[in-house]
Amino acid sequence: MPADRPDPDTGRKAAAAKRCPICGKPATEASKPFCSERCRDVDLNRWLSGSYVVPGRPTDEEDAE
């Protein structure tokens, strides 16, 4: 069923299939939002290695003291 048409049973629009942010394959329920444990591990490694960074405000040397 197309995502823009409401489901005749519930009246809700069908949700578009979510894609894995690492490889683009359809996500699985067990590994949401990823498609597999491998892609989950790749994402975790990127966070732990510093590839992903959440920006923050710059610190002044005076603030560090």
PDB file of N, H, CA, C and O in Angstrom:
ATOM      1  N   MET A   1       0.853  -1.185   0.000  1.00  0.00           N
ATOM      2  CA  MET A   1       0.000   0.000   0.000  1.00  0.00           C
ATOM      3  C   MET A   1       0.889   1.236   0.000  1.00  0.00           C
ATOM      4  O   MET A   1       1.837   1.306   0.782  1.00  0.00           O
ATOM      5  N   PRO A   2       0.610   2.201  -0.849  1.00  0.00           N
ATOM      6  CA  PRO A   2       1.413   3.434  -0.862  1.00  0.00           C
ATOM      7  C   PRO A   2       1.307   4.170   0.459  1.00  0.00           C
ATOM      8  O   PRO A   2       0.280   4.122   1.135  1.00  0.00           O
ATOM      9  N   ALA A   3       2.396   4.858   0.820  1.00  0.00           N
ATOM     10  H   ALA A   3       3.231   4.897   0.271  1.00  0.00           H
ATOM     11  CA  ALA A   3       2.455   5.556   2.105  1.00  0.00           C
ATOM     12  C   ALA A   3       1.494   6.737   2.178  1.00  0.00           C
ATOM     13  O   ALA A   3       1.148   7.174   3.275  1.00  0.00           O
ATOM     14  N   ASP A   4       1.057   7.263   1.038  1.00  0.00           N
ATOM     15  H   ASP A   4       1.339   6.908   0.146  1.00  0.00           H
ATOM     16  CA  ASP A   4       0.193   8.439   1.070  1.00  0.00           C
ATOM     17  C   ASP A   4      -1.293   8.083   1.118  1.00  0.00           C
ATOM     18  O   ASP A   4      -2.131   8.982   1.194  1.00  0.00           O
ATOM     19  N   ARG A   5      -1.638   6.794   1.076  1.00  0.00           N
ATOM     20  H   ARG A   5      -0.957   6.064   1.014  1.00  0.00           H
ATOM     21  CA  ARG A   5      -3.032   6.383   1.137  1.00  0.00           C
ATOM     22  C   ARG A   5      -3.369   5.851   2.525  1.00  0.00           C
ATOM     23  O   ARG A   5      -2.579   5.104   3.102  1.00  0.00           O
ATOM     24  N   PRO A   6      -4.518   6.219   3.068  1.00  0.00           N
ATOM     25  CA  PRO A   6      -4.898   5.693   4.379  1.00  0.00           C
ATOM     26  C   PRO A   6      -5.245   4.207   4.303  1.00  0.00           C
ATOM     27  O   PRO A   6      -5.772   3.732   3.298  1.00  0.00           O
ATOM     28  N   ASP A   7      -4.946   3.493   5.365  1.00  0.00           N
ATOM     29  H   ASP A   7      -4.518   3.879   6.182  1.00  0.00           H
ATOM     30  CA  ASP A   7      -5.294   2.084   5.483  1.00  0.00           C
ATOM     31  C   ASP A   7      -6.805   2.000   5.646  1.00  0.00           C
ATOM     32  O   ASP A   7      -7.357   2.674   6.516  1.00  0.00           O
ATOM     33  N   PRO A   8      -7.496   1.194   4.837  1.00  0.00           N
ATOM     34  CA  PRO A   8      -8.961   1.140   4.943  1.00  0.00           C
ATOM     35  C   PRO A   8      -9.444   0.580   6.279  1.00  0.00           C
ATOM     36  O   PRO A   8     -10.558   0.886   6.702  1.00  0.00           O
ATOM     37  N   ASP A   9      -8.626  -0.238   6.952  1.00  0.00           N
ATOM     38  H   ASP A   9      -7.721  -0.488   6.608  1.00  0.00           H
ATOM     39  CA  ASP A   9      -9.052  -0.827   8.225  1.00  0.00           C
ATOM     40  C   ASP A   9      -8.916   0.152   9.388  1.00  0.00           C
ATOM     41  O   ASP A   9      -9.787   0.200  10.256  1.00  0.00           O
ATOM     42  N   THR A  10      -7.839   0.929   9.417  1.00  0.00           N
ATOM     43  H   THR A  10      -7.131   0.890   8.711  1.00  0.00           H
ATOM     44  CA  THR A  10      -7.600   1.817  10.556  1.00  0.00           C
ATOM     45  C   THR A  10      -7.820   3.281  10.227  1.00  0.00           C
ATOM     46  O   THR A  10      -8.002   4.097  11.131  1.00  0.00           O
ATOM     47  N   GLY A  11      -7.805   3.626   8.949  1.00  0.00           N
ATOM     48  H   GLY A  11      -7.657   2.963   8.215  1.00  0.00           H
ATOM     49  CA  GLY A  11      -7.955   5.024   8.569  1.00  0.00           C
ATOM     50  C   GLY A  11      -6.654   5.806   8.669  1.00  0.00           C
ATOM     51  O   GLY A  11      -6.622   6.992   8.339  1.00  0.00           O
ATOM     52  N   ARG A  12      -5.587   5.165   9.118  1.00  0.00           N
ATOM     53  H   ARG A  12      -5.613   4.203   9.387  1.00  0.00           H
ATOM     54  CA  ARG A  12      -4.286   5.833   9.242  1.00  0.00           C
ATOM     55  C   ARG A  12      -3.473   5.643   7.975  1.00  0.00           C
ATOM     56  O   ARG A  12      -3.671   4.692   7.219  1.00  0.00           O
ATOM     57  N   LYS A  13      -2.556   6.572   7.764  1.00  0.00           N
ATOM     58  H   LYS A  13      -2.395   7.344   8.377  1.00  0.00           H
ATOM     59  CA  LYS A  13      -1.653   6.429   6.635  1.00  0.00           C
ATOM     60  C   LYS A  13      -0.600   5.377   6.962  1.00  0.00           C
ATOM     61  O   LYS A  13      -0.109   5.303   8.088  1.00  0.00           O
ATOM     62  N   ALA A  14      -0.265   4.576   5.979  1.00  0.00           N
ATOM     63  H   ALA A  14      -0.664   4.636   5.064  1.00  0.00           H
ATOM     64  CA  ALA A  14       0.768   3.561   6.173  1.00  0.00           C
ATOM     65  C   ALA A  14       2.117   4.247   6.319  1.00  0.00           C
ATOM     66  O   ALA A  14       2.437   5.170   5.571  1.00  0.00           O
ATOM     67  N   ALA A  15       2.898   3.795   7.277  1.00  0.00           N
ATOM     68  H   ALA A  15       2.638   3.044   7.885  1.00  0.00           H
ATOM     69  CA  ALA A  15       4.216   4.389   7.504  1.00  0.00           C
ATOM     70  C   ALA A  15       5.181   3.928   6.418  1.00  0.00           C
ATOM     71  O   ALA A  15       5.190   2.757   6.039  1.00  0.00           O
ATOM     72  N   ALA A  16       5.982   4.847   5.928  1.00  0.00           N
ATOM     73  H   ALA A  16       5.975   5.798   6.236  1.00  0.00           H
ATOM     74  CA  ALA A  16       6.997   4.503   4.937  1.00  0.00           C
ATOM     75  C   ALA A  16       8.048   3.641   5.628  1.00  0.00           C
ATOM     76  O   ALA A  16       8.354   3.845   6.803  1.00  0.00           O
ATOM     77  N   ALA A  17       8.592   2.688   4.902  1.00  0.00           N
ATOM     78  H   ALA A  17       8.344   2.522   3.947  1.00  0.00           H
ATOM     79  CA  ALA A  17       9.613   1.804   5.473  1.00  0.00           C
ATOM     80  C   ALA A  17      10.832   2.626   5.860  1.00  0.00           C
ATOM     81  O   ALA A  17      11.377   3.373   5.047  1.00  0.00           O
ATOM     82  N   LYS A  18      11.247   2.480   7.101  1.00  0.00           N
ATOM     83  H   LYS A  18      10.804   1.873   7.761  1.00  0.00           H
ATOM     84  CA  LYS A  18      12.433   3.185   7.581  1.00  0.00           C
ATOM     85  C   LYS A  18      13.660   2.498   7.026  1.00  0.00           C
ATOM     86  O   LYS A  18      13.688   1.279   6.862  1.00  0.00           O
ATOM     87  N   ARG A  19      14.669   3.291   6.739  1.00  0.00           N
ATOM     88  H   ARG A  19      14.647   4.282   6.872  1.00  0.00           H
ATOM     89  CA  ARG A  19      15.911   2.774   6.188  1.00  0.00           C
ATOM     90  C   ARG A  19      17.021   2.854   7.225  1.00  0.00           C
ATOM     91  O   ARG A  19      17.040   3.748   8.071  1.00  0.00           O
ATOM     92  N   CYS A  20      17.936   1.910   7.143  1.00  0.00           N
ATOM     93  H   CYS A  20      17.920   1.183   6.456  1.00  0.00           H
ATOM     94  CA  CYS A  20      19.099   1.873   8.018  1.00  0.00           C
ATOM     95  C   CYS A  20      19.969   3.093   7.720  1.00  0.00           C
ATOM     96  O   CYS A  20      20.290   3.343   6.558  1.00  0.00           O
ATOM     97  N   PRO A  21      20.359   3.860   8.748  1.00  0.00           N
ATOM     98  CA  PRO A  21      21.173   5.058   8.502  1.00  0.00           C
ATOM     99  C   PRO A  21      22.603   4.734   8.066  1.00  0.00           C
ATOM    100  O   PRO A  21      23.310   5.622   7.591  1.00  0.00           O
ATOM    101  N   ILE A  22      23.039   3.491   8.216  1.00  0.00           N
ATOM    102  H   ILE A  22      22.464   2.769   8.602  1.00  0.00           H
ATOM    103  CA  ILE A  22      24.396   3.110   7.834  1.00  0.00           C
ATOM    104  C   ILE A  22      24.453   2.642   6.385  1.00  0.00           C
ATOM    105  O   ILE A  22      25.275   3.129   5.609  1.00  0.00           O
ATOM    106  N   CYS A  23      23.582   1.696   6.014  1.00  0.00           N
ATOM    107  H   CYS A  23      22.914   1.301   6.644  1.00  0.00           H
ATOM    108  CA  CYS A  23      23.679   1.108   4.674  1.00  0.00           C
ATOM    109  C   CYS A  23      22.474   1.365   3.776  1.00  0.00           C
ATOM    110  O   CYS A  23      22.554   1.152   2.566  1.00  0.00           O
ATOM    111  N   GLY A  24      21.359   1.819   4.347  1.00  0.00           N
ATOM    112  H   GLY A  24      21.294   1.993   5.330  1.00  0.00           H
ATOM    113  CA  GLY A  24      20.181   2.134   3.538  1.00  0.00           C
ATOM    114  C   GLY A  24      19.208   0.982   3.333  1.00  0.00           C
ATOM    115  O   GLY A  24      18.166   1.170   2.706  1.00  0.00           O
ATOM    116  N   LYS A  25      19.522  -0.206   3.846  1.00  0.00           N
ATOM    117  H   LYS A  25      20.369  -0.358   4.356  1.00  0.00           H
ATOM    118  CA  LYS A  25      18.591  -1.326   3.733  1.00  0.00           C
ATOM    119  C   LYS A  25      17.412  -1.086   4.673  1.00  0.00           C
ATOM    120  O   LYS A  25      17.510  -0.274   5.592  1.00  0.00           O
ATOM    121  N   PRO A  26      16.293  -1.790   4.450  1.00  0.00           N
ATOM    122  CA  PRO A  26      15.154  -1.633   5.373  1.00  0.00           C
ATOM    123  C   PRO A  26      15.528  -2.043   6.796  1.00  0.00           C
ATOM    124  O   PRO A  26      16.208  -3.049   6.999  1.00  0.00           O
ATOM    125  N   ALA A  27      15.087  -1.274   7.760  1.00  0.00           N
ATOM    126  H   ALA A  27      14.534  -0.458   7.595  1.00  0.00           H
ATOM    127  CA  ALA A  27      15.368  -1.558   9.172  1.00  0.00           C
ATOM    128  C   ALA A  27      14.569  -2.770   9.625  1.00  0.00           C
ATOM    129  O   ALA A  27      13.473  -3.029   9.127  1.00  0.00           O
ATOM    130  N   THR A  28      15.130  -3.508  10.575  1.00  0.00           N
ATOM    131  H   THR A  28      16.020  -3.298  10.980  1.00  0.00           H
ATOM    132  CA  THR A  28      14.414  -4.639  11.167  1.00  0.00           C
ATOM    133  C   THR A  28      13.929  -4.256  12.557  1.00  0.00           C
ATOM    134  O   THR A  28      14.500  -3.381  13.209  1.00  0.00           O
ATOM    135  N   GLU A  29      12.884  -4.912  12.996  1.00  0.00           N
ATOM    136  H   GLU A  29      12.420  -5.623  12.467  1.00  0.00           H
ATOM    137  CA  GLU A  29      12.315  -4.623  14.307  1.00  0.00           C
ATOM    138  C   GLU A  29      13.320  -4.896  15.424  1.00  0.00           C
ATOM    139  O   GLU A  29      13.392  -4.145  16.396  1.00  0.00           O
ATOM    140  N   ALA A  30      14.097  -5.973  15.283  1.00  0.00           N
ATOM    141  H   ALA A  30      14.039  -6.584  14.493  1.00  0.00           H
ATOM    142  CA  ALA A  30      15.048  -6.370  16.318  1.00  0.00           C
ATOM    143  C   ALA A  30      16.228  -5.408  16.447  1.00  0.00           C
ATOM    144  O   ALA A  30      16.811  -5.301  17.526  1.00  0.00           O
ATOM    145  N   SER A  31      16.588  -4.716  15.389  1.00  0.00           N
ATOM    146  H   SER A  31      16.114  -4.802  14.512  1.00  0.00           H
ATOM    147  CA  SER A  31      17.772  -3.842  15.406  1.00  0.00           C
ATOM    148  C   SER A  31      17.443  -2.383  15.134  1.00  0.00           C
ATOM    149  O   SER A  31      18.334  -1.609  14.786  1.00  0.00           O
ATOM    150  N   LYS A  32      16.203  -1.998  15.283  1.00  0.00           N
ATOM    151  H   LYS A  32      15.479  -2.627  15.566  1.00  0.00           H
ATOM    152  CA  LYS A  32      15.749  -0.643  14.978  1.00  0.00           C
ATOM    153  C   LYS A  32      16.686   0.412  15.516  1.00  0.00           C
ATOM    154  O   LYS A  32      17.102   0.264  16.665  1.00  0.00           O
ATOM    155  N   PRO A  33      17.054   1.433  14.828  1.00  0.00           N
ATOM    156  CA  PRO A  33      16.682   1.818  13.468  1.00  0.00           C
ATOM    157  C   PRO A  33      17.612   1.230  12.413  1.00  0.00           C
ATOM    158  O   PRO A  33      17.622   1.691  11.272  1.00  0.00           O
ATOM    159  N   PHE A  34      18.389   0.222  12.781  1.00  0.00           N
ATOM    160  H   PHE A  34      18.381  -0.152  13.708  1.00  0.00           H
ATOM    161  CA  PHE A  34      19.351  -0.375  11.863  1.00  0.00           C
ATOM    162  C   PHE A  34      18.783  -1.648  11.250  1.00  0.00           C
ATOM    163  O   PHE A  34      17.745  -2.147  11.684  1.00  0.00           O
ATOM    164  N   CYS A  35      19.484  -2.176  10.224  1.00  0.00           N
ATOM    165  H   CYS A  35      20.328  -1.771   9.872  1.00  0.00           H
ATOM    166  CA  CYS A  35      19.032  -3.398   9.557  1.00  0.00           C
ATOM    167  C   CYS A  35      19.629  -4.645  10.186  1.00  0.00           C
ATOM    168  O   CYS A  35      19.103  -5.742  10.002  1.00  0.00           O
ATOM    169  N   SER A  36      20.729  -4.490  10.932  1.00  0.00           N
ATOM    170  H   SER A  36      21.156  -3.598  11.082  1.00  0.00           H
ATOM    171  CA  SER A  36      21.399  -5.658  11.492  1.00  0.00           C
ATOM    172  C   SER A  36      22.255  -5.253  12.694  1.00  0.00           C
ATOM    173  O   SER A  36      22.472  -4.070  12.958  1.00  0.00           O
ATOM    174  N   GLU A  37      22.727  -6.261  13.404  1.00  0.00           N
ATOM    175  H   GLU A  37      22.551  -7.222  13.189  1.00  0.00           H
ATOM    176  CA  GLU A  37      23.640  -6.017  14.519  1.00  0.00           C
ATOM    177  C   GLU A  37      24.944  -5.406  14.003  1.00  0.00           C
ATOM    178  O   GLU A  37      25.553  -4.582  14.686  1.00  0.00           O
ATOM    179  N   ARG A  38      25.371  -5.800  12.814  1.00  0.00           N
ATOM    180  H   ARG A  38      24.877  -6.469  12.259  1.00  0.00           H
ATOM    181  CA  ARG A  38      26.602  -5.256  12.245  1.00  0.00           C
ATOM    182  C   ARG A  38      26.503  -3.741  12.093  1.00  0.00           C
ATOM    183  O   ARG A  38      27.420  -3.016  12.480  1.00  0.00           O
ATOM    184  N   CYS A  39      25.402  -3.263  11.535  1.00  0.00           N
ATOM    185  H   CYS A  39      24.657  -3.851  11.220  1.00  0.00           H
ATOM    186  CA  CYS A  39      25.234  -1.817  11.351  1.00  0.00           C
ATOM    187  C   CYS A  39      25.118  -1.107  12.701  1.00  0.00           C
ATOM    188  O   CYS A  39      25.579   0.026  12.840  1.00  0.00           O
ATOM    189  N   ARG A  40      24.514  -1.750  13.690  1.00  0.00           N
ATOM    190  H   ARG A  40      24.140  -2.671  13.577  1.00  0.00           H
ATOM    191  CA  ARG A  40      24.465  -1.164  15.039  1.00  0.00           C
ATOM    192  C   ARG A  40      25.873  -0.996  15.588  1.00  0.00           C
ATOM    193  O   ARG A  40      26.201   0.032  16.179  1.00  0.00           O
ATOM    194  N   ASP A  41      26.714  -2.032  15.384  1.00  0.00           N
ATOM    195  H   ASP A  41      26.447  -2.867  14.904  1.00  0.00           H
ATOM    196  CA  ASP A  41      28.092  -1.982  15.871  1.00  0.00           C
ATOM    197  C   ASP A  41      28.919  -0.936  15.133  1.00  0.00           C
ATOM    198  O   ASP A  41      29.757  -0.272  15.741  1.00  0.00           O
ATOM    199  N   VAL A  42      28.694  -0.782  13.827  1.00  0.00           N
ATOM    200  H   VAL A  42      28.013  -1.322  13.333  1.00  0.00           H
ATOM    201  CA  VAL A  42      29.394   0.243  13.054  1.00  0.00           C
ATOM    202  C   VAL A  42      29.062   1.623  13.607  1.00  0.00           C
ATOM    203  O   VAL A  42      29.950   2.458  13.779  1.00  0.00           O
ATOM    204  N   ASP A  43      27.781   1.862  13.885  1.00  0.00           N
ATOM    205  H   ASP A  43      27.060   1.183  13.745  1.00  0.00           H
ATOM    206  CA  ASP A  43      27.353   3.143  14.427  1.00  0.00           C
ATOM    207  C   ASP A  43      27.961   3.391  15.807  1.00  0.00           C
ATOM    208  O   ASP A  43      28.440   4.491  16.082  1.00  0.00           O
ATOM    209  N   LEU A  44      27.947   2.381  16.672  1.00  0.00           N
ATOM    210  H   LEU A  44      27.559   1.487  16.449  1.00  0.00           H
ATOM    211  CA  LEU A  44      28.532   2.521  18.000  1.00  0.00           C
ATOM    212  C   LEU A  44      30.021   2.836  17.899  1.00  0.00           C
ATOM    213  O   LEU A  44      30.518   3.700  18.622  1.00  0.00           O
ATOM    214  N   ASN A  45      30.738   2.146  17.010  1.00  0.00           N
ATOM    215  H   ASN A  45      30.334   1.445  16.423  1.00  0.00           H
ATOM    216  CA  ASN A  45      32.162   2.401  16.830  1.00  0.00           C
ATOM    217  C   ASN A  45      32.417   3.835  16.369  1.00  0.00           C
ATOM    218  O   ASN A  45      33.386   4.463  16.796  1.00  0.00           O
ATOM    219  N   ARG A  46      31.557   4.349  15.505  1.00  0.00           N
ATOM    220  H   ARG A  46      30.770   3.839  15.158  1.00  0.00           H
ATOM    221  CA  ARG A  46      31.727   5.742  15.054  1.00  0.00           C
ATOM    222  C   ARG A  46      31.571   6.715  16.207  1.00  0.00           C
ATOM    223  O   ARG A  46      32.302   7.703  16.277  1.00  0.00           O
ATOM    224  N   TRP A  47      30.635   6.462  17.115  1.00  0.00           N
ATOM    225  H   TRP A  47      30.042   5.659  17.058  1.00  0.00           H
ATOM    226  CA  TRP A  47      30.478   7.328  18.289  1.00  0.00           C
ATOM    227  C   TRP A  47      31.690   7.221  19.201  1.00  0.00           C
ATOM    228  O   TRP A  47      32.220   8.233  19.659  1.00  0.00           O
ATOM    229  N   LEU A  48      32.133   5.982  19.467  1.00  0.00           N
ATOM    230  H   LEU A  48      31.703   5.159  19.095  1.00  0.00           H
ATOM    231  CA  LEU A  48      33.237   5.775  20.400  1.00  0.00           C
ATOM    232  C   LEU A  48      34.571   6.272  19.865  1.00  0.00           C
ATOM    233  O   LEU A  48      35.438   6.675  20.641  1.00  0.00           O
ATOM    234  N   SER A  49      34.745   6.248  18.542  1.00  0.00           N
ATOM    235  H   SER A  49      34.041   5.921  17.912  1.00  0.00           H
ATOM    236  CA  SER A  49      36.017   6.692  17.955  1.00  0.00           C
ATOM    237  C   SER A  49      36.063   8.201  17.734  1.00  0.00           C
ATOM    238  O   SER A  49      37.113   8.740  17.384  1.00  0.00           O
ATOM    239  N   GLY A  50      34.942   8.890  17.932  1.00  0.00           N
ATOM    240  H   GLY A  50      34.089   8.453  18.216  1.00  0.00           H
ATOM    241  CA  GLY A  50      34.909  10.336  17.764  1.00  0.00           C
ATOM    242  C   GLY A  50      34.539  10.792  16.362  1.00  0.00           C
ATOM    243  O   GLY A  50      34.635  11.981  16.058  1.00  0.00           O
ATOM    244  N   SER A  51      34.115   9.865  15.497  1.00  0.00           N
ATOM    245  H   SER A  51      34.037   8.899  15.744  1.00  0.00           H
ATOM    246  CA  SER A  51      33.680  10.251  14.155  1.00  0.00           C
ATOM    247  C   SER A  51      32.418  11.106  14.211  1.00  0.00           C
ATOM    248  O   SER A  51      32.245  12.035  13.423  1.00  0.00           O
ATOM    249  N   TYR A  52      31.538  10.774  15.159  1.00  0.00           N
ATOM    250  H   TYR A  52      31.679  10.019  15.799  1.00  0.00           H
ATOM    251  CA  TYR A  52      30.339  11.572  15.388  1.00  0.00           C
ATOM    252  C   TYR A  52      30.629  12.468  16.588  1.00  0.00           C
ATOM    253  O   TYR A  52      31.178  12.014  17.592  1.00  0.00           O
ATOM    254  N   VAL A  53      30.261  13.723  16.480  1.00  0.00           N
ATOM    255  H   VAL A  53      29.815  14.091  15.665  1.00  0.00           H
ATOM    256  CA  VAL A  53      30.487  14.653  17.581  1.00  0.00           C
ATOM    257  C   VAL A  53      29.244  15.516  17.749  1.00  0.00           C
ATOM    258  O   VAL A  53      28.720  16.052  16.773  1.00  0.00           O
ATOM    259  N   VAL A  54      28.780  15.648  18.968  1.00  0.00           N
ATOM    260  H   VAL A  54      29.206  15.213  19.761  1.00  0.00           H
ATOM    261  CA  VAL A  54      27.675  16.553  19.271  1.00  0.00           C
ATOM    262  C   VAL A  54      28.301  17.910  19.557  1.00  0.00           C
ATOM    263  O   VAL A  54      29.091  18.038  20.492  1.00  0.00           O
ATOM    264  N   PRO A  55      27.962  18.929  18.765  1.00  0.00           N
ATOM    265  CA  PRO A  55      28.593  20.237  18.969  1.00  0.00           C
ATOM    266  C   PRO A  55      28.174  20.872  20.298  1.00  0.00           C
ATOM    267  O   PRO A  55      27.043  20.714  20.757  1.00  0.00           O
ATOM    268  N   GLY A  56      29.087  21.566  20.874  1.00  0.00           N
ATOM    269  H   GLY A  56      30.006  21.694  20.501  1.00  0.00           H
ATOM    270  CA  GLY A  56      28.832  22.280  22.110  1.00  0.00           C
ATOM    271  C   GLY A  56      29.422  23.668  21.993  1.00  0.00           C
ATOM    272  O   GLY A  56      30.058  24.006  20.995  1.00  0.00           O
ATOM    273  N   ARG A  57      29.208  24.458  23.008  1.00  0.00           N
ATOM    274  H   ARG A  57      28.691  24.184  23.819  1.00  0.00           H
ATOM    275  CA  ARG A  57      29.762  25.813  22.954  1.00  0.00           C
ATOM    276  C   ARG A  57      31.271  25.743  23.228  1.00  0.00           C
ATOM    277  O   ARG A  57      31.726  24.901  24.003  1.00  0.00           O
ATOM    278  N   PRO A  58      32.031  26.620  22.599  1.00  0.00           N
ATOM    279  CA  PRO A  58      33.470  26.641  22.839  1.00  0.00           C
ATOM    280  C   PRO A  58      33.757  27.011  24.294  1.00  0.00           C
ATOM    281  O   PRO A  58      33.050  27.817  24.897  1.00  0.00           O
ATOM    282  N   THR A  59      34.802  26.407  24.839  1.00  0.00           N
ATOM    283  H   THR A  59      35.377  25.752  24.350  1.00  0.00           H
ATOM    284  CA  THR A  59      35.166  26.716  26.212  1.00  0.00           C
ATOM    285  C   THR A  59      36.308  27.724  26.223  1.00  0.00           C
ATOM    286  O   THR A  59      37.218  27.661  25.396  1.00  0.00           O
ATOM    287  N   ASP A  60      36.249  28.627  27.145  1.00  0.00           N
ATOM    288  H   ASP A  60      35.510  28.679  27.817  1.00  0.00           H
ATOM    289  CA  ASP A  60      37.334  29.586  27.339  1.00  0.00           C
ATOM    290  C   ASP A  60      38.306  29.004  28.362  1.00  0.00           C
ATOM    291  O   ASP A  60      37.920  28.191  29.202  1.00  0.00           O
ATOM    292  N   GLU A  61      39.537  29.413  28.289  1.00  0.00           N
ATOM    293  H   GLU A  61      39.851  30.074  27.606  1.00  0.00           H
ATOM    294  CA  GLU A  61      40.528  28.920  29.257  1.00  0.00           C
ATOM    295  C   GLU A  61      40.145  29.377  30.672  1.00  0.00           C
ATOM    296  O   GLU A  61      40.450  28.682  31.642  1.00  0.00           O
ATOM    297  N   GLU A  62      39.491  30.517  30.802  1.00  0.00           N
ATOM    298  H   GLU A  62      39.243  31.081  30.015  1.00  0.00           H
ATOM    299  CA  GLU A  62      39.062  31.003  32.118  1.00  0.00           C
ATOM    300  C   GLU A  62      37.990  30.115  32.705  1.00  0.00           C
ATOM    301  O   GLU A  62      37.938  29.924  33.920  1.00  0.00           O
ATOM    302  N   ASP A  63      37.107  29.552  31.832  1.00  0.00           N
ATOM    303  H   ASP A  63      37.150  29.706  30.845  1.00  0.00           H
ATOM    304  CA  ASP A  63      36.036  28.676  32.305  1.00  0.00           C
ATOM    305  C   ASP A  63      36.588  27.362  32.829  1.00  0.00           C
ATOM    306  O   ASP A  63      35.981  26.748  33.706  1.00  0.00           O
ATOM    307  N   ALA A  64      37.721  26.921  32.315  1.00  0.00           N
ATOM    308  H   ALA A  64      38.215  27.420  31.602  1.00  0.00           H
ATOM    309  CA  ALA A  64      38.297  25.638  32.702  1.00  0.00           C
ATOM    310  C   ALA A  64      38.839  25.659  34.124  1.00  0.00           C
ATOM    311  O   ALA A  64      38.946  24.609  34.758  1.00  0.00           O
ATOM    312  N   GLU A  65      39.171  26.804  34.620  1.00  0.00           N
ATOM    313  H   GLU A  65      39.084  27.657  34.105  1.00  0.00           H
ATOM    314  CA  GLU A  65      39.770  26.913  35.964  1.00  0.00           C
ATOM    315  C   GLU A  65      38.776  26.784  37.016  1.00  0.00           C
ATOM    316  O   GLU A  65      39.115  26.852  38.197  1.00  0.00           O
TER     317      GLU A  65
END
